[in-house]
Amino acid sequence: MVAFRPLFRPMPASRSPAATPFAPSRLRLSLLAGACLLALAAGQQAHAQTARKPSPYENLRPPTPEEIEARKAEDARRGGPAFLAKIQTQAEFQQLARVYNAGTPLEMPHVLFVIDRQRGNRIYYLDTPRYGLHETFARERKLLPGKDKAALIAQYKDPNRRLLFGTLSWQRDLPGYTYEFWEGDRLTPELLKLADGTVTQSFYAPIQFKTNSTLHEQTAKNAGVKSVTQEALLREQPFLPLNPGQARGRLRIVTSVDNTPDLARDDIVVLDEVPIWLPPVAGLITQRPSTLLSHVNLLAKGWGVPNAYVRDAAKTLRQYDGQWVTLTVTGNDYQVQPAERPATPSSGTPPPKAQALLPKPDLTVQALKPLDALAVRDSRHCGVKAANLGALKSALPPAASVPDGFCIPFAQYAAFMQQLGVAQRVAALEQRADFKTDAAVRRQELAALRQDIQQAHPDPALVASWQARWQKQLQGRGVFVRSSSNSEDLPGFSGAGLYTTVPNVVQADALTQAVLTVWASVYNFEAYEARRAAGIGQDAVVMAVLVQRAAPSDSSGVMITRDPFDASRRYVTYISAKRGLGIKVVEGKRQAEQVMYSSWSKAVQVLSKSAEDTQLVADAAGGVREVALTDTRQVLNDALVARLAAVGRQIKQRLGGVDQDIEWAVVGDQLVILQSRPYVDGRR
């Protein structure tokens, strides 16, 4: 059995945190609230993906009488000092520490502290399991008046505040100790310098400041205080749970998905990096960190299969290559255990599943439809992607815009496929035993079908209408030719990355070929397999095409209108971004810049910096080309993050209050929205 265990780097006695090692704290300070300790402890786990611990303010409620009595009993049981003015040994740190995720790789030992500026900058290191919150201690000691909420908030916002509320923790990956403040704390350089001197003088070991927001990073720089960033700590993490779950399957270490045509539904795949596409599998482990919002990660979340980043996974799991195992991914650990091979392996056949019903298409609408004329209800003939963009085109300005375009409706696709006899051909294939059971056969037959579709000749009158609309409405400028089927962007099936987009089409003949390519992508192997696994009937799928003016993006990315790691944090927007066109963000081959923005704290937290050294740009001759980045890789500043989050909230409200997965771009100073689909979380 392989279980991910805490790794301990031996340290001198003066630096070692404990005989039983503490793994990194990964704390996001969450410091406000009035609930008691036991109310907070229930069900809380620290979040590895965002370097934060749970915030008591996020689920605020008053303590019950039972909880108050339990708190008193806990105080009596613990004994020992309620606080210390100094921590002089590792044992004293342990005595005061509270630990989240005990016994896992993400174990989080930390001690709350309060600095009272009115009493000569006196510091109190709190018995943290006893108090749980800074506020509890401050009110008990009469440092805060009564239950005045304004006085409490001032301790985070007012530059002349009386109290500083912080947390001290052990960071295994530095290794060493850090202290930090809630990401919404409006620290000034003067307050930080005061805190740095006070903590340094009263703590037994070397310690440094950990920043929890871009404001804190700038404050540390202005104060001349040495710091470690949240992004730097996350970069060192050897494990990230991208989608918790459990699966049994055959573990396979795969160098390249493209060169492994026999991947099956019951494979647990270990990859060197996140691929651009992947057929449905039982579980996924990558040994390089990637963007949470890559198409493959979104698909894994939609499938509800376990998915994790594990550093050096291929080496760690080599002994299980080709063996049947059970993979378990939780929010703070992963485990691989040997499992019995089933009596009848699937050989690529998904388990029986009820047929998922697709929205019934309206094939009576045959005319091309400009985006300006589309509303949400028009998904019946143009698909959710085109319909949502049509609804947003008039609703978003001036905050953002949607590039102009037009829809080739379902009816034109259906008539063309009927002319080619595609439905009959697919039905005949599905009767063949080898097609049912052999993924390699399916891949080969579907490739042949796509080729025949792409080489067919549509009605010249249709072709002329496409080209005329392109010239008249879009002035013959470069366009992206995109899928808008009835089997994507749905509440229970995102279809992210399954169908083909043809970028930057600049010639009339290329436009026709691009439409045929998008139509043919209904039978992309990965699309067919994903629908098969979801129980979607292949004969129910129809494809509309969105022809949309190309946006010459300076930067682009994806955002989710809630915290994707914690569904309760709906005031958080998660954003990933890279320079240039957005294809590189959703392909996920290299890690993007990733940030979180809280409309509550107004803080921007950087989770990762872009690992790209190139960007994609539109080619004047058509298509895209890759060029080297000549300046900074940084994509987002705080003002842009706040603008994007505001637009995301506006889109969510316009599309029925459902959390959205949004593709965006920046052209000059203008925000551009390229797609918005319901955010699918298969765990829910």
Legacy VTK file of the C-alpha trace (Angstrom):
# vtk DataFile Version 3.0
C-alpha trace
ASCII
DATASET POLYDATA
POINTS 684 float
0.000 0.000 0.000
1.161 3.524 -0.782
-0.231 6.217 1.456
0.942 9.792 1.334
2.637 10.371 4.667
4.151 13.460 6.239
7.765 13.869 5.216
10.153 15.084 7.890
13.367 16.854 7.103
15.734 16.478 10.093
16.469 19.821 11.702
18.654 20.993 14.551
16.931 20.688 17.892
16.440 24.438 18.061
14.450 24.366 14.821
12.623 21.033 14.914
8.939 21.561 15.692
8.173 18.212 17.271
9.197 14.628 17.700
6.167 13.827 15.575
6.760 16.129 12.599
4.386 18.861 11.688
3.617 19.097 7.987
3.142 22.578 6.462
0.484 24.769 7.956
-0.651 26.287 4.644
-2.715 28.737 6.565
-5.060 31.353 5.291
-5.790 33.399 8.353
-9.413 33.563 9.204
-9.810 35.610 12.231
-13.264 37.015 12.656
-16.389 35.663 14.319
-18.420 34.952 17.383
-18.960 31.185 17.307
-17.296 29.105 19.979
-14.470 26.602 19.495
-16.582 23.475 19.207
-18.877 25.060 16.656
-15.845 25.827 14.516
-14.136 22.488 14.842
-16.952 20.395 13.445
-16.137 19.180 9.971
-13.426 21.731 9.267
-10.374 20.859 7.226
-7.625 23.050 5.926
-7.503 23.617 2.195
-4.268 22.484 0.599
-5.033 23.966 -2.801
-5.296 27.522 -1.520
-2.886 27.519 1.411
-5.620 28.410 3.832
-7.317 27.142 6.931
-11.075 27.481 7.492
-12.409 30.876 8.465
-14.739 31.120 11.447
-16.334 34.160 9.794
-17.460 32.131 6.801
-20.113 30.150 8.675
-20.901 32.589 11.446
-23.553 31.669 14.004
-23.863 32.201 17.744
-22.865 29.309 20.038
-25.618 27.182 21.512
-25.919 26.750 25.298
-24.662 23.182 24.875
-21.585 24.451 23.030
-20.900 27.042 25.732
-21.001 24.333 28.397
-18.772 22.097 26.278
-16.316 24.980 25.971
-16.184 25.337 29.749
-15.589 21.603 30.121
-12.788 21.773 27.550
-11.151 24.648 29.446
-11.243 22.628 32.662
-9.889 19.528 30.954
-6.943 21.225 29.272
-5.463 22.971 32.301
-2.137 24.704 31.784
-1.692 28.407 31.030
-4.339 30.262 29.057
-1.561 32.193 27.317
2.176 32.805 27.360
4.112 36.042 26.931
6.934 34.116 25.265
7.356 30.771 23.565
10.789 29.615 24.616
10.771 25.965 23.557
9.274 23.614 21.021
7.315 21.960 23.846
5.606 25.259 24.693
4.606 25.701 21.032
3.113 22.209 21.012
1.287 22.861 24.274
-0.494 25.893 22.825
-1.018 24.660 19.245
-4.228 23.656 17.551
-3.813 21.135 14.695
-6.011 20.738 11.619
-5.802 17.513 9.552
-3.842 15.716 12.248
-1.912 12.684 11.066
-2.069 13.612 7.357
0.439 15.236 4.992
-1.415 18.510 5.468
-1.257 18.567 9.263
-1.530 22.187 10.406
-0.139 23.161 13.830
-0.660 26.821 14.657
-0.875 29.193 17.587
-2.941 32.391 17.665
-1.379 35.543 19.068
-2.621 38.998 20.072
-0.442 42.115 20.331
-1.827 44.908 22.538
-0.395 48.261 21.439
-1.931 50.080 24.447
0.055 47.953 26.886
3.524 48.457 25.542
3.071 46.084 22.590
2.497 43.181 24.945
2.067 39.863 23.106
-0.195 36.995 24.178
0.385 33.551 22.663
-2.984 31.880 23.184
-3.889 28.369 24.204
-5.462 28.021 20.769
-7.666 24.916 21.308
-9.116 26.697 24.343
-9.921 29.997 22.662
-10.184 29.168 18.970
-10.674 32.843 18.108
-8.719 35.981 18.861
-11.996 37.708 19.653
-12.879 35.212 22.387
-9.646 35.923 24.226
-9.780 39.689 23.669
-13.295 40.008 25.081
-12.559 37.713 28.005
-9.523 39.864 28.921
-11.516 43.111 28.446
-9.262 44.185 25.554
-12.373 44.676 23.394
-15.509 46.366 24.723
-18.694 44.337 25.090
-19.946 42.830 21.848
-19.242 45.866 19.705
-18.799 44.496 16.154
-17.369 47.754 14.841
-14.599 47.633 17.439
-13.734 44.107 16.319
-13.623 45.013 12.625
-11.391 47.969 13.434
-8.711 45.539 14.652
-8.323 44.456 11.017
-8.927 47.722 9.194
-7.835 50.693 11.306
-4.156 51.720 10.983
-4.405 53.073 14.562
-6.031 49.936 16.004
-5.291 48.775 19.515
-4.843 45.059 18.744
-3.045 42.979 16.133
-4.491 39.490 15.556
-2.079 36.979 14.020
-1.211 33.301 13.722
2.123 31.537 14.103
2.712 28.155 12.454
5.316 25.573 11.500
6.153 25.324 7.781
7.744 22.007 6.949
8.669 22.936 3.398
10.770 25.960 4.333
11.446 24.435 6.893
10.783 26.748 9.792
8.187 28.949 11.433
6.106 31.757 9.945
3.616 34.254 11.292
0.754 35.734 9.287
-2.447 37.788 9.288
-5.903 37.345 7.735
-5.735 38.154 4.014
-8.250 40.974 4.474
-6.169 42.672 7.196
-5.247 46.188 6.018
-1.727 45.996 7.390
0.430 49.083 7.154
4.245 48.962 6.988
4.373 50.471 10.488
2.099 47.790 11.958
4.031 45.025 10.228
7.379 46.297 11.510
5.949 46.444 15.026
4.596 42.885 14.747
7.842 41.579 13.252
9.936 42.960 16.092
7.537 41.763 18.780
7.205 38.215 17.453
10.931 37.862 16.715
11.900 38.898 20.250
9.373 36.653 21.989
9.734 33.424 19.996
12.476 30.865 20.535
13.323 30.053 16.897
13.946 31.986 13.660
10.667 33.121 12.100
9.527 35.056 9.051
6.398 36.782 7.821
4.058 34.867 5.459
2.039 37.020 3.067
-1.590 36.104 2.418
-2.475 38.711 -0.205
-0.901 40.972 -2.776
-1.412 43.856 -0.321
0.653 41.997 2.275
3.413 41.387 -0.276
3.612 45.103 -1.022
3.447 45.992 2.682
6.352 43.668 3.467
8.374 45.197 0.654
7.658 48.737 1.881
8.465 47.772 5.483
11.693 46.012 4.556
10.459 42.842 6.302
11.648 39.509 4.940
8.700 37.371 3.867
7.639 34.142 2.194
4.654 34.207 -0.157
1.623 31.980 -0.229
2.526 31.099 -3.822
6.039 29.992 -2.823
4.661 27.621 -0.184
2.117 26.141 -2.577
4.878 25.633 -5.134
6.654 23.346 -2.666
3.620 21.199 -1.933
4.173 17.606 -3.048
0.445 16.805 -3.152
-2.710 18.633 -4.250
-6.182 17.040 -4.280
-7.853 18.339 -7.457
-10.967 16.201 -7.116
-11.564 13.928 -4.099
-13.054 10.497 -4.672
-12.377 6.774 -4.769
-11.993 4.376 -7.687
-10.849 0.848 -8.429
-8.974 0.221 -11.648
-5.791 -0.795 -13.394
-3.019 1.668 -12.633
-1.123 2.678 -15.774
1.897 4.971 -15.978
1.534 6.793 -19.286
4.093 9.084 -20.899
1.747 10.368 -23.622
-2.012 10.020 -23.981
-1.702 10.541 -27.733
0.575 7.494 -27.970
-1.632 5.316 -25.748
-4.694 4.503 -27.843
-5.976 1.706 -25.590
-6.868 3.743 -22.493
-9.991 2.226 -20.983
-12.763 3.353 -18.670
-11.337 1.284 -15.798
-7.786 2.667 -16.021
-6.266 4.829 -13.285
-3.792 6.912 -15.262
-0.520 8.355 -13.939
0.691 11.134 -16.272
3.776 13.274 -16.537
1.584 16.306 -17.261
-2.063 17.140 -17.814
-2.898 16.313 -21.456
-5.021 18.421 -23.782
-7.680 15.702 -23.901
-8.457 12.397 -22.237
-11.108 9.722 -22.744
-13.095 8.792 -19.632
-10.969 6.936 -17.087
-11.483 5.728 -13.531
-8.932 8.059 -11.915
-6.153 10.493 -12.721
-2.805 11.387 -11.123
-0.351 13.887 -12.614
3.186 14.513 -11.443
3.312 18.138 -12.575
1.021 20.815 -11.164
-1.445 22.292 -13.639
-4.321 24.707 -13.866
-7.428 23.533 -12.052
-9.523 24.800 -14.963
-7.776 22.869 -17.714
-10.230 20.896 -19.829
-9.032 17.575 -18.413
-9.390 18.694 -14.803
-12.885 19.999 -15.529
-13.796 16.719 -17.200
-12.503 14.719 -14.229
-14.605 16.886 -11.929
-17.629 16.376 -14.178
-17.052 12.616 -14.291
-16.678 12.609 -10.515
-13.425 10.609 -10.602
-10.498 11.032 -8.174
-7.852 13.397 -9.495
-4.660 14.583 -7.788
-1.251 16.081 -8.365
1.468 13.974 -6.724
5.089 14.970 -7.149
7.230 12.088 -8.538
4.103 9.943 -8.862
5.586 7.712 -11.571
8.523 6.803 -9.354
6.426 6.400 -6.209
3.799 4.216 -7.894
6.041 2.268 -10.286
5.468 -0.958 -8.347
1.751 -0.804 -9.179
2.098 -0.199 -12.925
-0.301 -2.582 -14.673
-1.809 -3.765 -11.373
-5.349 -3.389 -10.104
-5.585 -0.913 -7.234
-7.979 1.256 -5.285
-7.153 4.970 -5.447
-8.555 7.203 -2.716
-8.114 10.978 -2.846
-9.359 13.070 0.068
-9.005 16.755 0.795
-5.764 16.156 2.656
-4.327 12.780 1.611
-4.189 10.089 -1.048
-3.827 6.340 -0.826
-3.140 3.531 -3.298
-3.927 -0.021 -2.193
-3.776 -3.317 -4.109
-7.179 -4.534 -5.292
-8.503 -7.728 -6.824
-8.923 -7.832 -10.580
-12.624 -8.062 -11.421
-13.817 -11.323 -12.916
-14.849 -9.575 -16.122
-12.800 -6.405 -16.804
-14.616 -3.800 -18.847
-12.208 -3.844 -21.812
-13.301 -0.316 -22.496
-17.008 -0.901 -21.933
-18.411 1.553 -19.376
-20.580 0.212 -16.576
-24.313 0.212 -17.276
-25.723 3.677 -16.836
-29.127 5.213 -17.316
-29.465 7.135 -20.537
-28.862 10.833 -19.914
-31.395 12.965 -21.706
-30.114 15.795 -23.873
-32.176 18.902 -24.572
-34.372 18.143 -27.561
-33.179 20.237 -30.508
-35.460 22.400 -32.589
-34.700 21.487 -36.215
-37.269 23.845 -37.701
-34.949 26.869 -37.485
-32.682 26.750 -40.524
-31.628 30.378 -40.953
-28.311 31.758 -39.708
-28.728 33.704 -36.462
-26.598 36.701 -35.423
-25.521 36.710 -31.774
-27.450 39.958 -31.275
-30.676 38.069 -31.955
-30.052 35.177 -29.551
-31.392 34.723 -26.025
-31.020 31.872 -23.533
-34.133 30.166 -24.901
-32.499 29.922 -28.338
-30.294 27.085 -27.069
-32.995 24.881 -28.617
-31.607 25.550 -32.069
-28.155 27.064 -31.504
-26.851 25.336 -28.359
-26.131 26.706 -24.892
-22.764 28.230 -25.800
-24.100 30.461 -28.559
-27.353 31.235 -26.735
-25.591 32.286 -23.517
-23.213 34.556 -25.424
-26.157 36.086 -27.249
-27.884 36.793 -23.936
-24.726 38.352 -22.527
-23.892 40.458 -25.568
-26.399 43.146 -24.685
-26.288 42.657 -20.906
-22.577 43.090 -20.153
-21.542 46.456 -21.638
-19.868 48.638 -20.557
-18.161 46.305 -18.038
-17.325 43.742 -20.718
-18.169 42.823 -24.286
-18.865 39.710 -26.361
-17.243 39.507 -29.821
-19.790 39.623 -32.616
-20.691 36.457 -34.460
-23.421 34.262 -35.880
-24.804 30.765 -35.382
-25.197 27.981 -37.955
-28.148 26.145 -36.354
-28.663 22.483 -35.548
-30.954 22.017 -38.555
-28.159 22.544 -41.088
-25.968 19.963 -39.346
-28.819 17.450 -39.107
-29.662 17.759 -42.803
-26.022 17.316 -43.818
-25.555 14.236 -41.621
-28.768 12.738 -42.967
-27.453 13.260 -46.497
-24.288 11.322 -45.567
-26.166 8.547 -43.750
-24.080 9.081 -40.607
-26.709 7.851 -38.142
-27.051 4.532 -39.964
-23.279 4.157 -40.135
-22.846 4.759 -36.412
-25.724 2.385 -35.575
-24.045 -0.357 -37.636
-20.736 0.243 -35.846
-22.392 -0.031 -32.462
-23.700 -3.469 -33.352
-20.181 -4.789 -33.910
-18.676 -6.697 -30.982
-15.160 -5.379 -31.640
-16.407 -1.777 -31.720
-18.203 -2.282 -28.405
-15.269 -3.826 -26.567
-12.079 -2.466 -28.167
-11.199 1.220 -27.707
-8.566 1.013 -30.445
-11.215 -0.133 -32.945
-13.519 2.686 -31.916
-10.717 5.193 -32.316
-9.911 3.929 -35.825
-13.511 3.798 -37.051
-14.363 7.232 -35.642
-11.271 8.747 -37.304
-12.432 7.322 -40.642
-15.922 8.740 -40.094
-14.553 12.206 -39.300
-12.410 12.149 -42.414
-15.414 11.307 -44.583
-17.432 14.146 -43.062
-14.611 16.650 -43.585
-14.138 15.597 -47.200
-17.837 15.769 -48.091
-19.350 18.659 -50.009
-22.163 20.626 -48.381
-24.872 22.356 -50.398
-23.223 25.240 -52.329
-26.120 27.482 -51.344
-25.340 26.882 -47.666
-21.661 27.571 -48.203
-22.482 30.792 -50.023
-24.732 31.903 -47.141
-21.965 31.274 -44.574
-19.437 33.239 -46.566
-21.867 36.071 -47.294
-22.769 36.418 -43.614
-19.073 36.390 -42.687
-18.348 39.148 -45.187
-21.375 41.325 -44.434
-21.711 40.981 -40.647
-18.073 40.405 -39.676
-16.380 42.265 -42.575
-14.476 39.117 -43.536
-12.165 39.466 -40.528
-10.491 36.584 -38.721
-12.928 34.367 -36.834
-12.902 31.449 -34.437
-15.193 28.630 -35.612
-16.509 26.920 -32.496
-18.791 24.113 -31.393
-22.167 24.798 -29.801
-23.742 21.355 -29.528
-26.652 20.179 -27.439
-24.205 17.912 -25.536
-21.982 20.536 -23.904
-22.287 23.400 -21.427
-25.074 21.570 -19.603
-25.687 21.607 -15.822
-24.596 17.972 -15.460
-22.206 17.593 -18.405
-19.774 20.354 -19.333
-18.203 18.702 -22.384
-15.165 20.933 -21.858
-12.548 20.374 -24.570
-14.405 17.523 -26.277
-15.190 19.285 -29.522
-12.938 21.119 -31.938
-12.382 24.861 -32.240
-10.695 26.134 -35.396
-8.841 29.364 -34.497
-8.321 32.515 -36.569
-9.917 31.578 -39.882
-9.168 34.338 -42.409
-10.179 32.897 -45.825
-13.554 31.957 -47.301
-12.585 28.416 -48.294
-11.028 27.867 -44.864
-14.315 28.943 -43.270
-16.170 26.157 -45.066
-13.575 23.595 -44.057
-13.662 24.845 -40.478
-17.440 24.320 -40.274
-17.032 20.752 -41.551
-14.258 20.166 -38.985
-16.482 21.305 -36.123
-19.362 19.175 -37.396
-17.046 16.164 -37.652
-15.807 16.718 -34.092
-19.082 15.254 -32.826
-17.209 12.008 -33.475
-13.939 12.950 -31.812
-12.891 9.837 -29.946
-12.771 11.593 -26.592
-16.219 13.148 -27.180
-17.750 9.828 -28.151
-16.214 8.096 -25.119
-17.311 10.824 -22.702
-20.907 10.663 -23.939
-20.809 6.868 -23.804
-19.626 6.924 -20.202
-22.306 9.476 -19.301
-25.067 7.375 -20.848
-25.758 9.907 -23.593
-27.248 8.382 -26.731
-25.015 9.120 -29.724
-28.019 9.546 -32.024
-29.339 12.392 -29.829
-26.354 14.690 -30.485
-26.561 17.624 -32.885
-24.030 20.365 -33.536
-24.524 24.064 -34.109
-21.525 26.163 -35.103
-20.611 29.548 -33.671
-18.636 31.745 -36.069
-17.228 34.499 -33.873
-14.874 37.368 -34.514
-11.385 36.625 -33.205
-10.290 38.584 -30.145
-6.581 39.548 -30.405
-6.057 38.755 -26.744
-3.251 40.366 -24.789
-4.111 37.908 -22.021
-6.821 35.360 -21.422
-8.045 32.722 -19.058
-10.871 31.045 -17.214
-12.714 31.890 -14.015
-15.217 30.176 -11.736
-17.740 32.248 -9.819
-17.160 30.392 -6.547
-14.313 28.728 -4.729
-13.958 25.421 -6.634
-12.470 23.784 -3.521
-15.211 24.874 -1.112
-18.767 25.289 -2.406
-19.769 27.335 0.646
-17.429 30.202 -0.339
-19.619 31.733 -3.017
-18.153 35.186 -2.474
-14.849 33.927 -3.911
-13.871 34.036 -7.598
-11.146 31.707 -8.862
-9.207 32.940 -11.919
-6.486 31.350 -14.044
-4.655 33.332 -16.721
-1.839 33.378 -19.257
-0.507 35.777 -21.841
-1.895 35.619 -25.373
-4.773 33.486 -26.625
-6.644 31.328 -24.136
-5.937 27.959 -25.725
-2.863 27.523 -23.539
-4.895 28.031 -20.371
-7.471 25.337 -21.051
-4.966 22.849 -22.449
-3.286 22.818 -19.037
0.135 21.640 -20.208
1.900 24.202 -18.030
0.720 25.869 -14.888
-1.097 29.145 -15.338
-1.187 32.161 -13.072
-3.908 31.386 -10.537
-5.528 33.782 -8.078
-8.478 33.936 -5.718
-10.483 37.080 -5.086
-12.863 37.493 -2.153
-15.612 40.082 -2.506
-15.859 39.906 1.299
-12.236 40.614 2.270
-11.376 42.412 -1.027
-8.087 40.486 -0.945
-6.252 38.991 -3.936
-4.406 35.769 -3.167
-1.842 34.451 -5.654
-1.861 30.639 -5.779
0.611 30.179 -8.630
2.570 32.178 -11.170
2.565 31.342 -14.849
5.135 28.754 -15.912
4.840 29.716 -19.595
7.754 31.191 -21.508
5.764 31.499 -24.757
2.344 32.736 -25.791
-0.032 32.045 -28.674
-0.890 34.886 -31.050
-3.030 35.081 -34.183
-1.144 34.567 -37.455
-1.936 36.999 -40.265
-2.065 34.044 -42.673
-4.586 32.216 -40.506
-4.346 29.980 -37.470
-2.079 30.735 -34.520
1.621 30.744 -33.837
3.739 30.513 -30.727
6.103 33.337 -29.813
8.503 33.877 -26.940
7.461 36.074 -24.044
9.702 39.118 -24.113
8.534 40.772 -20.888
7.089 39.706 -17.567
4.998 36.556 -17.258
2.712 38.298 -14.770
-0.783 38.554 -16.204
-3.106 39.981 -13.564
-2.985 43.004 -11.303
-5.380 43.636 -8.429
-7.570 46.061 -10.370
-8.019 43.603 -13.249
-8.812 40.771 -10.839
-11.521 42.852 -9.161
-12.994 43.804 -12.568
-13.090 40.188 -13.690
-14.759 39.081 -10.459
-17.424 41.773 -10.829
-18.155 40.690 -14.400
-18.323 37.068 -13.242
-20.960 37.964 -10.656
-22.909 39.858 -13.314
-22.824 36.861 -15.672
-23.924 34.482 -12.930
-26.885 36.717 -12.110
-27.852 37.057 -15.794
-27.730 33.273 -16.322
-30.090 32.281 -13.554
-27.866 32.489 -10.486
-26.015 29.284 -11.377
-22.254 29.271 -10.761
-20.409 29.699 -14.039
-17.214 28.502 -15.706
-16.249 31.513 -17.845
-13.632 31.945 -20.572
-12.427 35.555 -20.826
-9.814 37.681 -22.577
-8.342 41.154 -22.299
-7.871 43.234 -25.438
-6.214 46.532 -24.575
-8.253 47.755 -21.623
-11.432 45.902 -22.611
-12.685 42.714 -20.947
-14.049 40.222 -23.467
-16.227 37.198 -22.622
-15.778 34.197 -24.909
-17.888 31.534 -23.186
-19.939 30.886 -20.078
-21.143 27.454 -19.054
-22.576 26.040 -15.794
-19.780 24.955 -13.477
-20.044 21.175 -13.103
-18.853 19.466 -9.932
-19.418 15.717 -10.126
-19.069 15.341 -6.350
-22.291 17.253 -5.698
LINES 1 685
684 0 1 2 3 4 5 6 7 8 9 10 11 12 13 14 15 16 17 18 19 20 21 22 23 24 25 26 27 28 29 30 31 32 33 34 35 36 37 38 39 40 41 42 43 44 45 46 47 48 49 50 51 52 53 54 55 56 57 58 59 60 61 62 63 64 65 66 67 68 69 70 71 72 73 74 75 76 77 78 79 80 81 82 83 84 85 86 87 88 89 90 91 92 93 94 95 96 97 98 99 100 101 102 103 104 105 106 107 108 109 110 111 112 113 114 115 116 117 118 119 120 121 122 123 124 125 126 127 128 129 130 131 132 133 134 135 136 137 138 139 140 141 142 143 144 145 146 147 148 149 150 151 152 153 154 155 156 157 158 159 160 161 162 163 164 165 166 167 168 169 170 171 172 173 174 175 176 177 178 179 180 181 182 183 184 185 186 187 188 189 190 191 192 193 194 195 196 197 198 199 200 201 202 203 204 205 206 207 208 209 210 211 212 213 214 215 216 217 218 219 220 221 222 223 224 225 226 227 228 229 230 231 232 233 234 235 236 237 238 239 240 241 242 243 244 245 246 247 248 249 250 251 252 253 254 255 256 257 258 259 260 261 262 263 264 265 266 267 268 269 270 271 272 273 274 275 276 277 278 279 280 281 282 283 284 285 286 287 288 289 290 291 292 293 294 295 296 297 298 299 300 301 302 303 304 305 306 307 308 309 310 311 312 313 314 315 316 317 318 319 320 321 322 323 324 325 326 327 328 329 330 331 332 333 334 335 336 337 338 339 340 341 342 343 344 345 346 347 348 349 350 351 352 353 354 355 356 357 358 359 360 361 362 363 364 365 366 367 368 369 370 371 372 373 374 375 376 377 378 379 380 381 382 383 384 385 386 387 388 389 390 391 392 393 394 395 396 397 398 399 400 401 402 403 404 405 406 407 408 409 410 411 412 413 414 415 416 417 418 419 420 421 422 423 424 425 426 427 428 429 430 431 432 433 434 435 436 437 438 439 440 441 442 443 444 445 446 447 448 449 450 451 452 453 454 455 456 457 458 459 460 461 462 463 464 465 466 467 468 469 470 471 472 473 474 475 476 477 478 479 480 481 482 483 484 485 486 487 488 489 490 491 492 493 494 495 496 497 498 499 500 501 502 503 504 505 506 507 508 509 510 511 512 513 514 515 516 517 518 519 520 521 522 523 524 525 526 527 528 529 530 531 532 533 534 535 536 537 538 539 540 541 542 543 544 545 546 547 548 549 550 551 552 553 554 555 556 557 558 559 560 561 562 563 564 565 566 567 568 569 570 571 572 573 574 575 576 577 578 579 580 581 582 583 584 585 586 587 588 589 590 591 592 593 594 595 596 597 598 599 600 601 602 603 604 605 606 607 608 609 610 611 612 613 614 615 616 617 618 619 620 621 622 623 624 625 626 627 628 629 630 631 632 633 634 635 636 637 638 639 640 641 642 643 644 645 646 647 648 649 650 651 652 653 654 655 656 657 658 659 660 661 662 663 664 665 666 667 668 669 670 671 672 673 674 675 676 677 678 679 680 681 682 683
